[in-house]
Amino acid sequence: MLQEGGDFVVDICSPSSETIGQFEAAIRDARRLISLVNPALDTLMSRLQRLLLLAEPGPQARTAGQNFGGATAFFFRGGSVINASRQLHPTAMLELLVHEYAHGELFALGQEQVLCLNQDDERYPVLIRSDPRPMHGILHSLHVVSRVVGVIDKILQLSPAALPDGGASQPAFRDLLVRQHAYGRSSLAAIREHARLTPLGQEVVEAAVWRLGLQQAEPSYLQTAESL
């Protein structure tokens, strides 16, 4: 299922028990911070990201120089795969969890209506990836980036004393916020120029634009559609 789009590694293997323990602790810490700043999102993550699989690139993937960060697939509902071959800074762990959750969220929202009418062989360059992406992928990138930005914005509104590390992570979160905004603007530019959006796709874009702070007024439907 993960290899369906041709982007996933050829094989994976299990990490060590020690690595699993380290990642479990890091994941719990990241989820506690998400719960602190956005309880509604934490609840949604508990419902839609119920399973996290820790894996490492397998022997064939390592030989081929293949790697991955995280992966979520349309038909793998409620689960994501996380690369446990390298330790993640707490900010990177939080970004990865929200990023992969947001893919699953958009898969759920789009299960009865596509986001756009563009064909997958129509590909466009965007900053978040080195290879040109189909428009559905670019819409996903805009959505997940906006979800991450929404969380980081709330984290940076906290006083340093309210953060578990006393504010030591604030510079890393600021750097991450700058990158996510750049990714979002790049994806949005491609969407505005090339996308043939469905009504659902238009709502997803409007919600992302609002989270990125690119328009002042909150879309009215967000008041009753908190999952967008």
Summary of the structure (lengths in Angstrom):
residues: 228
radius of gyration: 17.4
end to end distance: 24.5
largest distance: 50.8
contacts: 686
relative contact order: 0.13
helix: 54%
strand: 10%
